[in-house]
Amino acid sequence: MNLFFQQIINGLTLGSIYGLVALGLTLVYGILHVPNFAHGALYMVGAFMSYFFMVDLGVHYWIAMAGSAAVVAILAVLCERLVFHPLRNSPPIHDKIAAIGILLFLEAVVQMFWGSDFRRMSSPFTGILNFDGLIIPEQRLLIIVGAFVLVFALQLFLRKTMTGATIIAMAQSREGAFLVGIDANRVAMMTFAISGALAAIAATLYAPINLVYPAMGHLVIMKAFVIIIIGGMGSIPGAIVGGMIIGFAEALGGFYISTDYKDIIAFGLLVVILSIRPQGLFAKGAH
């Protein structure tokens, strides 16, 4: 039974990371209708910035995480201002091509500074918790707790603040938001900043139990897109539930079937769920 609960912890860990990445992706899509393929590169940059702050500058893990979130948030806003905003009236394919261009550019910049080697990032949370034979590394527990705290904080921000209300208004009706005088540019920048910060925090949480390398965002962003399609494009609850579904499916499938197939499981689930419910599990729109 402990082996089963061990996989539950692994599933929660994966689901928390996937959910945080998908959350930023679905926020941008739900509000601006931009499928930001560069989001995986922002995730990767977040990991490298934390690595830089910790290893090269010698700062503490929490400060590195905050610094990385701030840098990637600014980078995401620059992407919105310099690339996506000028393309707002262009055919939709232009956004997608531009996003792929940003992805390739950021990967090239990171490789120029750090090379293509795999790097390992340390964490102060190296202890092991033992609950009657159930082994839980502190870093995995931090990921799970951190993800739930961030989701709760984001919901509070969207529900209880004026800025959050403007973001929800934009998601529900762009035309209506314009009519009541909401500043679309400000909302767009805020949304990209939140999206970038979430990606950086997710990368910093996951990096100590994974490796840091320039292509680390590829598989994560593919799964994030699977998650937001499963959960419903633009749905915040859908991103969280979808992330958990994929996380548990990978952990349990990898353990009980084979780890060779764990990355295929996400795409298999996508086919099954969309064949039953083509619009995804949740209705479109930020909730």
Helices and strands as residue ranges (DSSP letters): H 2-32, H 39-51, I 52-56, H 61-79, I 80-84, H 92-114, E 128-131, E 134-137, H 138-160, H 162-172, H 174-179, H 184-206, G 207-209, H 217-231, H 236-256, G 259-261, H 262-276
